Amino acid sequence: MNEIRIEEVEGVEPPRRARVEDDMPDVATSPETASDKLERKRDYLEGFLAAKPEAGPEGEPGGDTYEAVITALREIFDPEIPVNIYDLGLIYGVEVGEDAHVVVTMTLTTPHCPVAESMPAEVELRVAAVPGVRDAEVNLVWDPPWDPAKMSDEAKLELGML
C-alpha cells in the first residue's frame, strides 16, 4: 500500500521579482518633477506627431491617383445589391501606369448579371473622370469566379452576413 507523506514547513521565501534597472538619475539626489516628465514626453511626441508619411508613387496604394480611383470605384453600386462594387469584391486589381493610364480588372457576380454590358462601361467612364487619369481600360474576367468570400467585412455587415 502506498503511503502519502506530508512535510510541514514554516514558510517559503517568495521568488525574487524581476527588476528593470535604468540610467535614470537617483530620485533622492535629483528628483524629476511632473513638469520635467511631461516635457520629456512632449519632446518625444512632438517629432512623432509632426512626421508625415512619405508619399508613395501616384499609381501605388497610398498614392493620390490610386486612392482617387478607389474612391471613384466605391461610388459605383451594384443595382441588385446595395453595396459598392469595390467592397463587394468585384474589383480584382487596379494598376496605374506612369503615363496615368489606369487598368481595372474586375468581374461580376455572375456572367448572366443584368448589367454585364453596362457595368464595365460605367467603371471605365467613372475612372477616366478621376483627376490625374489620362485614360482608363476595364478588363472583365471570369476566372477566378466571384463568391461572397471576396466581400469586405463592411459589405458583409451591410448585408447582415456577419
C-alpha positions as CSV (number, residue, x, y, z in Angstrom):
1,M,0.0,0.0,0.0
2,N,1.3,3.5,-0.9
3,E,1.8,5.9,1.9
4,I,1.4,9.6,1.4
5,R,3.9,11.7,3.3
6,I,3.2,15.3,4.2
7,E,6.0,17.7,5.1
8,E,5.2,20.8,7.0
9,V,7.3,23.9,6.6
10,E,7.4,27.2,8.4
11,G,7.4,29.3,5.3
12,V,8.6,29.7,1.8
13,E,10.7,32.6,0.6
14,P,8.8,34.3,-2.3
15,P,10.6,34.3,-5.6
16,R,12.7,37.4,-6.5
17,R,10.8,39.9,-8.6
18,A,12.2,41.0,-11.9
19,R,13.7,44.4,-11.9
20,V,14.4,46.9,-14.6
21,E,17.4,49.0,-13.9
22,D,17.9,52.1,-16.0
23,D,20.1,55.0,-16.0
24,M,17.6,57.4,-14.6
25,P,19.0,59.9,-12.1
26,D,18.7,58.9,-8.5
27,V,15.4,60.4,-7.2
28,A,17.0,61.3,-3.9
29,T,19.7,63.5,-5.5
30,S,17.8,64.9,-8.4
31,P,14.0,64.3,-8.3
32,E,12.2,64.5,-11.6
33,T,9.2,66.8,-11.3
34,A,5.9,66.2,-13.1
35,S,6.6,69.1,-15.5
36,D,10.0,67.6,-16.3
37,K,8.4,64.3,-17.1
38,L,5.7,66.0,-19.2
39,E,8.3,67.9,-21.1
40,R,10.3,64.7,-21.8
41,K,7.1,63.1,-23.2
42,R,6.2,66.2,-25.2
43,D,9.7,66.2,-26.9
44,Y,9.1,62.6,-27.9
45,L,5.6,63.1,-29.2
46,E,6.4,66.4,-31.0
47,G,8.6,64.7,-33.5
48,F,6.4,61.7,-33.9
49,L,3.2,63.7,-34.5
50,A,4.9,66.2,-36.8
51,A,6.1,63.4,-39.1
52,K,4.1,62.9,-42.2
53,P,4.0,59.6,-44.1
54,E,6.1,59.6,-47.2
55,A,4.0,59.9,-50.3
56,G,4.4,56.8,-52.4
57,P,4.3,56.8,-56.2
58,E,1.0,58.1,-57.6
59,G,-0.1,54.8,-59.0
60,E,0.5,52.6,-56.0
61,P,-1.6,52.1,-52.9
62,G,-1.3,55.3,-50.8
63,G,-0.6,57.4,-53.9
64,D,-3.1,60.2,-54.7
65,T,-4.2,58.9,-58.1
66,Y,-4.6,55.3,-56.9
67,E,-6.6,56.3,-53.9
68,A,-8.8,58.6,-56.0
69,V,-9.5,55.7,-58.4
70,I,-10.5,53.5,-55.4
71,T,-12.8,56.3,-54.2
72,A,-14.4,56.5,-57.6
73,L,-15.0,52.7,-57.6
74,R,-16.6,52.9,-54.2
75,E,-19.2,55.3,-55.6
76,I,-20.5,52.7,-58.1
77,F,-23.2,50.4,-56.7
78,D,-24.4,47.1,-57.9
79,P,-28.0,47.6,-58.9
80,E,-29.2,44.4,-57.2
81,I,-27.1,44.5,-54.1
82,P,-26.9,47.8,-52.0
83,V,-23.1,47.6,-51.8
84,N,-20.5,49.4,-53.9
85,I,-18.6,47.2,-56.3
86,Y,-15.2,47.6,-54.6
87,D,-16.4,46.4,-51.2
88,L,-18.5,43.7,-52.9
89,G,-15.2,42.3,-54.2
90,L,-15.8,42.7,-57.9
91,I,-12.6,44.7,-58.4
92,Y,-9.7,42.3,-58.7
93,G,-7.0,44.8,-59.4
94,V,-6.2,48.5,-60.2
95,E,-3.0,49.4,-62.0
96,V,-2.0,53.0,-62.6
97,G,0.8,53.3,-65.1
98,E,3.4,56.1,-65.1
99,D,1.6,57.7,-68.0
100,A,-1.6,57.9,-65.9
101,H,-3.2,55.0,-67.9
102,V,-5.4,53.1,-65.5
103,V,-6.3,49.4,-66.0
104,V,-9.1,48.0,-63.8
105,T,-9.5,44.2,-63.6
106,M,-13.0,43.2,-62.5
107,T,-15.6,40.6,-62.5
108,L,-19.4,40.4,-62.0
109,T,-21.3,38.4,-59.5
110,T,-22.4,36.1,-62.4
111,P,-21.9,36.0,-66.2
112,H,-25.7,36.4,-66.5
113,C,-25.7,39.6,-64.5
114,P,-28.2,42.1,-66.0
115,V,-25.6,44.8,-66.0
116,A,-22.9,42.7,-67.7
117,E,-22.9,45.0,-70.7
118,S,-23.3,48.3,-68.9
119,M,-21.2,47.9,-65.7
120,P,-17.7,47.7,-67.3
121,A,-18.5,50.8,-69.4
122,E,-19.7,52.7,-66.3
123,V,-16.5,51.7,-64.5
124,E,-14.4,52.9,-67.4
125,L,-16.2,56.3,-67.6
126,R,-16.0,56.9,-63.8
127,V,-12.3,56.0,-63.6
128,A,-11.4,58.1,-66.6
129,A,-13.2,61.1,-65.0
130,V,-10.8,60.9,-62.0
131,P,-8.4,64.0,-62.0
132,G,-4.9,62.9,-63.0
133,V,-6.1,59.9,-65.0
134,R,-5.3,60.1,-68.7
135,D,-7.4,57.2,-69.8
136,A,-9.0,54.0,-68.4
137,E,-9.4,50.5,-69.5
138,V,-11.5,47.8,-67.9
139,N,-10.7,44.1,-68.2
140,L,-13.7,41.9,-67.4
141,V,-12.6,38.4,-66.2
142,W,-14.5,35.4,-65.0
143,D,-11.6,33.5,-63.5
144,P,-11.4,33.3,-60.6
145,P,-15.2,33.4,-60.3
146,W,-16.7,35.8,-57.7
147,D,-18.0,34.4,-54.5
148,P,-19.3,36.1,-51.3
149,A,-15.9,35.4,-49.5
150,K,-14.4,38.2,-51.7
151,M,-16.6,40.8,-50.0
152,S,-15.2,43.2,-47.4
153,D,-16.3,43.0,-43.8
154,E,-18.1,46.3,-44.3
155,A,-20.2,44.8,-47.1
156,K,-20.9,41.6,-45.2
157,L,-22.1,43.7,-42.2
158,E,-24.3,45.8,-44.5
159,L,-25.9,42.7,-45.9
160,G,-26.3,41.1,-42.5
161,M,-23.8,38.3,-43.2
162,L,-21.6,38.9,-40.1
